[in-house]
Amino acid sequence: MANFKEWPSFLMVFLFAHFAQYCCNRIDDDGCDYSGNSKHRCIPKVNYRHKEKEVLDQILGPGSYDARIRPSGVNGTGDSPCIVFVNMLVRSISRIDDYKMEYSVQLTFREQWMDERLKFNDYNGKMKYLTLTEASRVWMPDLFFSNEKEGHFHNIIMPNVYIRIFPNGLVLYSIRISLTLSCPMNLKLYPLDRQTCSLRMVSYGWTTDDLVFLWKEGDPVQVVKNLHLPRFTLEKFLTDYCNSKTNTGEYSCLKVDLLFKREFSYYLIQIYIPCCMLVIVSWVSFWLDQSAVPARVSLGVTTLLTMATQTSGINASLPPVSYTKAIDVWTGVCLTFVFGALLEFALVNYASRSDTHRDDMSKKCDLERTASMDVGDYEDGPNSFNMVRSNSTKPLMRPELMMSRDKMSQIIHQTPPLEKNSCWKSWMSKFPTRSKRIDVISRILFPMVFAMFNMSYWSTYLFREGVDEDK
């Protein structure tokens, strides 16, 4: 019975032991800290999120900070300009428009500057930085893109912008933007060209006495690894300065030049090979019979119209410029060859009709000459026959047609010896008519001239492309 009465005391000891172990923990759920030498002392925990609010209210309060005033310059002096370091990440380049001479790019743009007024206590490294989403709360550089045509921010799901304030007063501003920028192009070597598109950033109101933009050291411009363009390749990019002077002062300016190389495989398949095929098809008419007028005319006109349509389609996708492009030379020469094949048939047709007319006239003259000789023999009558017959030593022919032996030998000796015909003359002698000769010559001349044009064209423009690349 006594043992049963001792149970409450044992229970009290057990509960006290567990309570002591609970109090010895480092962090208690009641908001007290029992760590270190203060195991038996309750130290309240620090809510750093609440401290961030207090710091923001302290440094951005209306009595302590004015966003209209620019930060002090180097070493905290107000006479020196504020230095803003700029860097960016090129996320994508969606298109490069040759006709409008513009390109669209999406990038993450960052600016860094020092503002002594925004220094705060970091609580022994517990507060690494403060984050804001409202750019109007702090002073911002008045940077703008001078060659911008269109632009917009990204607000899905939330505005893609933040401002980080570090304990030493450093401010980092980052925003994701999409821009459509102008890109003046030189299309003389199109489509074997390289284009340089710039991105210019200029201060709008602050002169270099108050604000200076500098590229951040290291890699001021970064490009994503999986950047893909349908018709271009980004070869390299260069950063530079482009300060501009106006009537109101000198303004700080940064620029980055993006060097694009046009992919030639698309134009080779879509333009150059089809044009070559059309030119070669136009040569088929040289192998058709000269009497096949409908076939040769329809072939020449069809290839000519197809070539003209393709040339119009190429020019429709390019701006009207005052100089001659490489593609203009190619299409112009191909169109000339197709038109020349059509004119060649016209010449063959004219030569054929001329040959027919000449043969008819030759036959007519031969008939008239034969008829006149027969009539002359009949008009001479028996007197001429008796005269010829009376002289038995003379041949039986008219006196005016008789020729002495000495005169005949003189003519024979004066006749030059027959020269040995060349291979060309012997080969051309196989084609007696002029129309056939024109066709045969065209079969050789047109391909040879087109091959020579190709050699000069590609050697010229590929060499000029290499010179531009070295520059």
ZINOR-V288086 format. One record per helix or strand of 3 or more residues. SS is the DSSP state (hx for helix, st for strand). FROM is the first residue (numbers start at 1). LEN is the number of residues. If there is no record, write none. Layout:
ss=SS from=FROM len=LEN
ss=SS from=FROM len=LEN
//
This chain:
ss=hx from=2 len=4
ss=hx from=7 len=17
ss=hx from=48 len=12
ss=hx from=74 len=3
ss=st from=82 len=16
ss=st from=102 len=13
ss=hx from=116 len=3
ss=st from=129 len=4
ss=hx from=135 len=3
ss=st from=143 len=3
ss=st from=148 len=6
ss=st from=161 len=6
ss=st from=170 len=13
ss=st from=194 len=10
ss=st from=211 len=5
ss=st from=221 len=3
ss=st from=232 len=10
ss=st from=244 len=3
ss=st from=249 len=3
ss=st from=253 len=10
ss=hx from=264 len=24
ss=hx from=293 len=24
ss=hx from=326 len=65
ss=hx from=399 len=3
ss=hx from=405 len=10
ss=hx from=423 len=6
ss=hx from=434 len=37
//
